[in-house]
Amino acid sequence: MKYNKQTMIDGLKRSIEQTEARIVELSKPCVKSLAFSRSEERDLLKKRVKKMKEQLEELEDEEAGID
């Protein structure tokens, strides 16, 4: 199955938005017993967002090169 690059770009942008919203949610104050697990999840999500942004930049560069 072939995917259109623009569709992949749009999907990555949406995923980044959702993940960043989750990071904000995890940054809010919480019960002390949950703080460590929330900070670990937040750090993991930040790494994931960084990787997705790199992929997005790559795809946008490829898309710009084709046009």
Steps between C-alpha positions, in 0.01 A plus 500: 500500500639839399460808715495855379778703665260782580276255686799380701599862576149581620493186714833584661387856574185366667700248703739772614208720610341216696827401665581859597152532652567187705834645616321814623246282679777302670672823606209602721524444876403156621509267798855449620478122453439550127762771443789267407304294248351813345842662464637182338210489254543872428871451424423208271239704316741792458751264335225362277393852395859590416530193278165570331603860429819375334296260285258781415784728395644223283166437328439871444847533347432207268160644410654839421768335287243319288290810422 
